[in-house]
Amino acid sequence: MNAKSLAFCTSIFIFLFFASCTSKAGTGKISDKVQGTELTAEAQNLLENLKEISSQGFMFGHQDDPLYGIIWEGDSGRSDVKSVVGDYPAVMGFDIGRIEHNNEKNIDNVSFDKIRQEIIRQYNRGGMITISWHLDNPLTGGDSWDVATGGVVTSILPGGGQHEKFLMWLQRAADFFNSLTTDSGVKIPVLFRPWHEHTGSWFWWGKEHCTVDEYKQLWHITRDFFDQQGINHLLYGYSPDAQGPGDIYMERYPGDEYVDLLGLDCYHRDNEKGTEAYQQTLHTILSFMTEEGEKRNKPIALTETGLEAIPIHDWWTNVLFPVLDQYPVTYVLVWRNARERPDHFYAPYPGHLSEADFIAFYQHPKTLFCKDIHYIYNPKD
């Protein structure tokens, strides 16, 4: 038995109190939520287990993992990660950009039906799902990165000229979330990350494009609307970019009652001081997040990260792992392996120069992949 298998067996022994491997539909009384809707039992179990899982290690995640990869798209059951290590990521990320227009396909040209199917498959295999939303600019008709025109957030708040349009967009997202059910009718728990990377200014909801109060209102309207639509299977992740800890991180925090997980989006830039700067930034902000998470009873995660094209052969074990090993990080998610841009990928594939190092990363007892975390929807007692 190798170290990974031994660790997995030890994990199962420690987590015997998670009991059944079959999820049960229904709702459960909640202690962390103070919003109007009660979480489903599965979502509540996920939330509670996210607070515990860092005692075992951290889950590995990959954006769009089963949708496409290096020189392939839409192959049934395929995954670049699985092709390298024989297992799926514990966490899969998806994006619902363009759902606001009632489009057939999302921002990355994948059908929403396909995304829904893969979300259901990931849940059925025991893995976790997280969703982001790169929605278009409701004022100009441009994309998320269209920041030339000011006042976009103001325009979608109550009293603004685009408010009714925005409510329609929220309804279309709500309809998609409510469609995420198994054949037996179980609502699939999802960690949703609205209005992410707002401490930067590259999105129209960024810090230079709206006031602190407007940003908080945006969060509140989004969450309150989904609650009113009976969406009780979403957890909500707050994920600033890596501008800094303290006041910068918390300045636009919408409140503990609106947030379930504290996240961070932080990428490794490939330049002369890239590795040192990346690791130092992670140490500084993850240390702060650890303190805030303990104080607020919130799990923490590295919600987006990666090094484009991974030109460092031992990046996984010598750059990323040593930092995450020092903090109670619930999961880490690297960005997508684009099939349309040859150097835009963040997970290895067979033959990549970091393949062997990623296998070593996978084999470490503290890195959790899909087969390691099948208990996350099961009750603690």
Number of C-alpha atoms within 10 A of each C-alpha: 6 10 11 17 14 12 20 19 13 13 18 16 10 11 18 12 13 18 12 12 13 12 17 16 15 12 16 14 11 14 9 18 17 11 12 11 18 21 26 24 25 25 25 27 23 24 23 19 21 24 19 17 21 20 14 19 21 27 26 21 31 28 25 22 26 28 24 21 24 20 10 14 16 13 11 10 11 17 26 23 25 19 13 20 21 13 16 26 29 27 26 25 26 24 22 22 23 23 25 22 15 14 12 12 18 22 17 14 10 18 16 20 12 14 20 17 14 21 26 20 15 21 20 15 14 23 26 27 22 24 21 18 21 20 24 21 19 21 20 13 9 14 17 17 16 17 20 9 11 16 15 21 23 22 18 20 19 15 10 14 15 17 17 15 15 20 18 14 19 20 18 17 21 20 15 16 23 18 13 20 17 16 8 8 12 17 24 26 28 23 21 23 22 20 22 22 24 24 22 17 16 16 23 29 28 22 18 16 23 20 16 15 12 17 22 17 18 21 20 16 15 19 20 16 16 21 18 12 15 14 20 24 27 26 21 19 27 29 26 26 20 20 16 16 18 12 9 14 22 16 14 21 20 18 13 14 11 20 19 25 26 25 28 26 22 24 20 20 14 15 8 8 9 14 18 11 14 20 17 13 19 23 16 14 18 26 16 15 26 19 13 17 20 13 9 14 14 24 27 30 29 24 28 22 19 23 24 19 18 21 12 15 15 18 18 23 18 13 16 21 16 12 16 22 14 11 19 24 26 26 26 25 25 27 22 21 28 22 16 14 9 11 13 17 21 20 29 25 21 15 9 15 16 22 20 18 18 23 17 15 21 23 18 18 20 20 22 27 24 21 15 23 21 20 24 25 29 24 20 16 9
